[in-house]
Amino acid sequence: MDVDQQTFIPGRNELEKGQTLSPDASAYDMLHTLSTTWPCLSFDIVKDSLGNNRKAYPATVYAVAGTQAASKRKSDNELMVMKLSGLSRMDRDRGEEDSDEDDDDDENAEPILETRSIPLSSTTNRIRVHQVPPSDSSRPPTTFTATMTEDASVLIHNITPHLSAFDNPGTTITPQQSNPVSTLRMHKTEGYALAWSPLVLQGSLLTGDNDGKIFLTTCGDGGKFVTDNKPFIGHTSSVEDIQWSPTEHDVFASASSDGTVKIWHTRSKSRKPQLSVQVSHTDVNVISWSRTEPRLLATGADDGQWAVHDLDLWKKWKQASPDGSTPAPKPVASFNFHKEQITSIEWHPSDDSIVAVAAGDNTLTLWDIAVEFDDEESRNTADAKDVPPELLFVHYMEMVKECHWHPQIPGMVMGTGGGGFG
């Protein structure tokens, strides 16, 4: 079999008849793929008690995902609570010096997938996790999921018993424990924008729909979720994504198919945006607010362009031009490498210059916006044309829809799409 060792870049190169793509194993520390009965086009990673900054193998990951069953089999949909263990590192040839020290049967363990299923009656558009710290350190946190479904409902589940069952053999999950603790029906149309506040521990949830409305739901002292029936209104088209500020508990950003990003205050009685910036002439599909550099907001649009914006510049522009009569500040970084829509974007949890991007050209890419082009090393792109020096990594993933960094395992990225998980 002939093997072409040249760099293949989806969207730039095309496969010839009979050709297939194979990843370069030397580029990965770990690479695993997982197929499910139905595609899961949205997922989230669950933080666990196994420790932070983990570098040992095999790795273990807890996650949740919602399925997209065929239209005639909607009753097959489910919320999947997952434990992936035995995730070994790539099997590479190691030198004798390494083999004595690192060769461990556990590192070459076979991957194991365990699941707990919660029935759903509709396709999942988006799912996100929130954990409430325990009052007693000997107990696990309470883990909630919020699921936006195709029938315009928002379902909140307590999956704490499902997670505990993985590590407590013989545990039985009752049907009642799989029922939603709250079903929210304030939306008249379906939506994709969904975000838990990282600062409000009891639970504060924003949801946006295709009518351009955003609702705020909070959890009270009694554990009951209550929705404010007065929505935030300002977008002229569907709300595609929402991100809470990582430093201000009452501030959030929203992205819309009207091409704007808006900044809001939850305490505003008018429920109108405090700031609005036209960042694209196409749909703004996704946004990510940097937790390590809170002035930076990344956006991904339908034309394949993604960009980084300085919110301090936006504030100064708003002060100098309250009516928006002068042009808005340009992004501090902008890239049009991807030739199809951006479907997911996320800042690295601890590095303020690293961004993961997923796109409709079947690629999941990693970027370092701090790279200087005059750095001689950055100009070496392995003879691949039209490759920005900031591009670190290209991973081919069929119909990739979402990607997330693991907050406790440095450098681990998980993605999902029509072809399964990776």
C-alpha positions in Angstrom: 0.0 0.0 0.0 1.4 3.4 -1.0 1.6 6.0 1.8 1.7 9.7 0.9 3.6 11.4 3.8 2.8 14.9 2.7 0.7 17.2 4.9 -3.0 17.0 4.1 -5.1 20.0 5.1 -8.9 19.5 4.8 -10.5 22.4 2.9 -7.2 22.9 1.0 -6.5 19.4 -0.3 -8.9 16.8 -1.8 -8.7 13.1 -1.4 -8.3 11.1 -4.6 -10.4 8.0 -5.3 -9.4 5.2 -3.0 -7.4 7.4 -0.6 -8.1 7.6 3.1 -6.7 9.8 5.9 -4.6 8.4 8.7 -3.4 10.5 11.7 0.3 10.9 12.3 0.7 9.0 15.6 3.8 11.0 16.5 1.7 14.1 16.8 -0.5 12.8 19.6 0.1 11.8 23.2 -3.4 10.2 23.2 -6.0 9.6 20.5 -9.2 7.5 20.9 -12.5 7.4 19.0 -15.9 6.3 20.1 -19.0 5.7 18.1 -22.6 5.8 19.5 -25.9 4.5 18.2 -27.1 8.0 17.4 -24.9 11.1 16.9 -24.4 13.3 19.9 -23.9 16.8 18.5 -23.5 18.5 22.0 -21.7 17.3 25.1 -19.9 18.6 28.2 -17.1 17.4 30.4 -17.8 16.8 34.1 -15.2 17.8 36.6 -14.3 14.9 38.9 -12.5 14.1 42.2 -9.5 12.5 40.6 -7.3 15.6 40.9 -6.2 18.6 38.8 -3.2 18.8 36.4 -3.3 15.1 35.8 -0.6 13.7 33.5 -0.6 10.0 34.3 -2.0 7.3 32.0 -4.4 5.7 31.5 -6.7 8.7 31.7 -10.4 8.8 32.9 -13.0 11.2 31.7 -16.6 11.8 32.8 -18.9 13.5 30.4 -22.6 14.0 29.4 -24.1 14.1 25.9 -27.5 14.3 24.3 -28.4 12.3 21.2 -29.9 13.2 17.8 -32.0 10.2 16.9 -33.7 9.9 13.5 -36.9 11.9 13.1 -39.1 8.8 13.1 -37.4 7.4 16.3 -37.5 10.4 18.6 -38.3 8.1 21.5 -34.8 6.7 21.2 -33.3 9.9 22.3 -31.4 9.9 25.5 -29.1 11.9 27.8 -26.0 9.9 28.1 -23.9 10.1 31.4 -20.5 8.6 30.5 -17.4 7.3 32.2 -14.5 6.7 29.8 -11.6 4.9 31.5 -8.5 3.1 30.3 -7.6 5.9 27.9 -4.0 5.0 27.2 -1.3 7.0 25.6 -0.2 6.4 22.0 1.8 3.2 21.5 5.1 4.6 20.2 8.5 3.2 19.9 10.4 4.2 23.0 14.1 4.1 23.7 15.6 1.6 26.1 16.1 4.3 28.7 12.4 5.1 28.7 11.1 1.6 28.5 12.5 0.5 31.9 11.0 3.6 33.6 7.7 4.0 31.9 6.6 0.6 30.6 3.6 -0.1 32.6 0.8 -2.5 31.7 -1.8 0.0 33.0 -0.6 2.5 30.5 -1.6 0.1 27.7 -5.0 -0.6 29.1 -8.0 -1.1 26.8 -10.5 1.8 26.8 -13.7 1.1 28.7 -17.0 3.0 28.2 -19.6 2.9 30.8 -22.9 4.7 30.4 -26.1 5.6 32.3 -29.0 6.5 30.1 -31.8 9.1 30.9 -34.7 8.9 28.4 -35.5 12.0 26.4 -38.4 12.6 24.0 -36.7 15.0 21.7 -33.3 15.7 20.1 -30.7 17.6 22.2 -29.7 20.9 20.7 -27.2 21.7 23.5 -26.3 20.4 26.9 -24.2 22.0 29.7 -23.1 20.9 33.2 -23.2 22.8 36.5 -21.9 21.6 39.8 -23.0 22.8 43.2 -20.2 22.4 45.9 -21.3 20.2 48.8 -21.8 21.5 52.3 -20.0 18.4 53.6 -16.6 17.8 52.1 -17.2 14.0 52.4 -20.0 14.1 49.9 -19.7 14.7 46.1 -20.9 17.9 44.5 -24.5 18.0 43.2 -24.2 17.8 39.4 -27.0 19.3 37.2 -27.3 19.2 33.5 -29.4 21.6 31.4 -30.6 20.3 28.1 -32.1 22.4 25.3 -34.3 20.2 23.1 -35.7 20.5 19.6 -39.2 20.8 21.1 -38.2 24.1 22.7 -38.1 22.7 26.2 -35.2 23.1 28.7 -34.8 20.1 31.0 -32.7 20.2 34.2 -31.6 16.8 35.6 -29.7 16.0 38.8 -27.2 13.4 37.5 -25.3 13.0 40.8 -26.6 9.5 41.5 -25.8 8.4 37.9 -22.2 9.6 38.3 -21.9 7.9 41.7 -23.1 4.6 40.3 -20.0 4.3 38.1 -17.8 3.9 41.2 -20.2 2.1 43.5 -21.0 -1.3 41.9 -24.5 -2.5 42.5 -26.1 0.9 42.7 -29.6 1.1 41.3 -30.9 4.2 39.6 -34.6 4.5 40.1 -36.9 5.9 37.4 -37.6 8.9 39.6 -33.9 9.8 39.8 -33.9 10.0 36.0 -36.8 12.4 35.8 -36.1 16.1 35.3 -36.0 18.1 38.5 -37.3 21.0 36.4 -38.9 21.4 33.0 -38.8 24.9 31.6 -41.2 25.9 28.8 -40.9 29.6 28.5 -39.4 29.4 25.0 -41.9 29.4 22.0 -39.2 28.3 19.6 -36.2 26.0 19.9 -32.8 27.4 20.7 -29.1 26.5 21.0 -27.8 29.1 23.4 -27.3 27.8 26.9 -24.9 28.7 29.7 -24.6 28.2 33.5 -22.9 30.9 35.5 -19.5 29.9 36.8 -19.8 32.4 39.6 -23.4 31.7 41.0 -22.9 28.5 42.9 -26.5 27.6 43.5 -27.2 27.8 39.8 -28.0 30.6 37.3 -28.9 29.6 33.8 -29.3 31.6 30.6 -31.1 30.2 27.6 -31.6 31.8 24.2 -34.0 30.9 21.3 -34.6 31.4 17.6 -36.9 34.3 18.3 -34.0 36.3 19.7 -35.2 36.1 23.3 -33.0 35.2 26.3 -34.4 34.0 29.6 -32.8 33.9 33.1 -33.5 30.9 35.4 -32.1 30.7 38.9 -32.1 28.2 41.7 -33.5 29.4 45.0 -32.6 28.2 48.5 -35.3 25.5 48.4 -33.7 24.0 45.3 -36.5 25.1 43.0 -35.6 26.6 39.6 -37.5 29.7 38.8 -37.5 31.6 35.5 -37.9 35.4 35.2 -40.8 35.7 32.7 -39.4 39.0 31.3 -36.8 38.1 28.6 -33.7 40.0 27.5 -34.6 41.4 24.1 -32.3 43.1 21.5 -31.3 40.6 18.9 -33.2 40.8 15.6 -32.6 37.1 14.8 -31.8 33.8 16.6 -29.5 33.7 19.6 -26.8 31.2 18.8 -24.6 31.2 21.9 -24.3 32.8 25.4 -21.3 33.2 27.7 -21.2 34.5 31.2 -18.5 36.9 32.3 -15.8 35.0 34.2 -15.4 37.8 36.7 -18.7 39.7 37.0 -21.7 37.6 38.2 -24.3 39.8 36.6 -22.7 40.3 33.1 -23.0 38.1 30.0 -22.5 38.1 26.3 -24.7 36.8 23.5 -24.0 36.0 19.8 -26.7 36.0 17.1 -27.4 35.2 13.5 -27.9 38.9 13.1 -24.1 39.2 13.1 -23.8 41.0 16.5 -22.4 40.3 19.9 -24.2 42.0 22.7 -23.1 42.6 26.3 -25.9 42.6 29.0 -26.4 43.2 32.7 -28.8 40.8 34.4 -29.8 43.6 36.8 -31.0 45.9 34.0 -34.7 46.5 34.4 -35.0 47.4 30.8 -33.7 44.0 29.7 -31.8 45.8 26.9 -28.2 45.3 26.0 -25.6 47.6 27.4 -23.3 47.3 24.3 -23.8 45.9 20.8 -21.1 45.3 18.2 -21.5 44.1 14.6 -18.7 41.6 14.4 -19.7 39.7 11.2 -21.9 40.1 8.1 -22.9 36.4 8.6 -24.2 34.5 11.6 -22.1 34.6 14.7 -22.4 30.9 15.7 -20.3 30.6 18.8 -18.4 32.7 21.4 -15.9 32.0 24.2 -15.0 34.3 27.0 -11.4 33.9 28.3 -11.2 33.0 31.9 -7.6 33.8 32.3 -7.7 37.2 30.3 -11.3 38.4 30.9 -11.0 41.3 28.4 -10.7 38.8 25.5 -13.8 37.4 23.8 -13.4 34.9 20.8 -16.1 34.7 18.1 -16.7 32.1 15.4 -18.9 33.0 12.3 -20.8 31.2 9.6 -18.3 32.4 6.9 -15.5 30.4 8.6 -13.8 33.4 10.2 -13.0 33.4 13.9 -11.6 36.4 15.7 -10.5 37.7 19.1 -11.9 41.0 20.4 -10.7 43.3 23.2 -13.7 44.2 25.4 -11.8 47.1 26.9 -11.6 48.6 23.4 -15.4 48.0 23.0 -16.1 49.9 26.3 -13.9 52.9 25.2 -15.6 53.0 21.8 -19.0 53.0 23.5 -18.0 55.9 25.7 -16.6 57.9 22.8 -19.5 57.0 20.5 -22.7 56.4 22.5 -24.8 56.4 19.3 -22.5 54.0 17.5 -21.8 56.5 14.7 -18.1 55.7 14.4 -16.8 52.3 13.4 -16.4 49.7 16.1 -12.9 48.6 17.0 -11.4 45.9 14.8 -10.6 42.5 16.4 -7.1 42.1 17.8 -6.7 38.9 15.9 -8.7 37.4 13.0 -8.3 34.2 10.9 -10.0 33.0 7.8 -8.2 29.6 7.6 -11.4 27.6 7.8 -13.5 27.6 4.7 -16.8 26.4 6.3 -18.8 27.6 9.3 -17.3 27.7 12.8 -19.3 25.3 15.0 -17.4 25.5 18.3 -14.7 27.7 19.9 -13.2 27.5 23.4 -10.3 29.2 25.2 -7.8 27.0 26.9 -8.7 26.8 30.6 -5.3 28.0 31.9 -3.4 29.5 28.9 -4.5 32.9 27.8 -3.3 32.6 24.2 -4.5 29.0 23.2 -7.8 28.5 21.5 -9.6 25.3 20.2 -11.8 25.8 17.1 -14.1 23.3 15.3 -15.5 23.9 11.8 -17.7 22.5 9.2 -14.7 21.6 7.1 -14.3 18.5 9.3 -11.4 19.9 11.3 -10.7 20.6 14.9 -7.8 23.1 15.1 -5.6 24.5 17.9 -4.2 28.0 17.8 -1.7 30.2 19.7 -2.5 33.8 19.1 0.7 34.9 20.9 2.9 33.5 18.1 5.1 36.2 16.4 5.4 35.8 12.6 9.0 37.1 12.8 9.9 34.0 14.9 11.8 31.8 12.4 10.3 28.7 13.8 6.8 30.0 13.3 7.5 30.4 9.6 8.1 26.7 9.2 4.8 25.2 8.0 6.1 21.9 6.6 5.7 23.3 3.0 2.0 23.6 3.5 0.6 26.7 1.8 -1.7 29.3 3.3 -1.0 28.2 6.9 -1.0 30.9 9.5 1.9 30.8 12.0 -0.6 30.8 14.8 -2.0 27.5 13.7 -0.6 24.8 16.0 -2.5 21.6 15.2 -5.1 20.3 12.7 -7.1 17.2 13.6 -9.5 15.7 11.0 -12.9 14.8 12.6 -15.9 14.0 10.5 -18.8 16.6 10.9 -17.3 17.9 14.2 -19.8 20.1 16.0 -18.4 20.8 19.5 -15.1 20.7 21.3 -14.1 21.2 24.9 -10.8 21.3 26.8 -10.6 19.0 29.8 -10.2 21.4 32.8 -8.2 18.8 34.8 -6.1 17.1 32.2 -3.6 19.6 30.5 -3.7 19.5 26.7 -6.7 17.1 26.4 -9.4 18.1 24.0 -12.6 16.2 23.4 -14.8 16.6 20.3 -18.1 15.2 19.0 -19.8 15.2 15.6 -21.7 13.0 13.2 -18.9 10.4 13.2 -18.8 10.0 17.0 -16.5 11.2 19.8 -12.7 11.8 19.7 
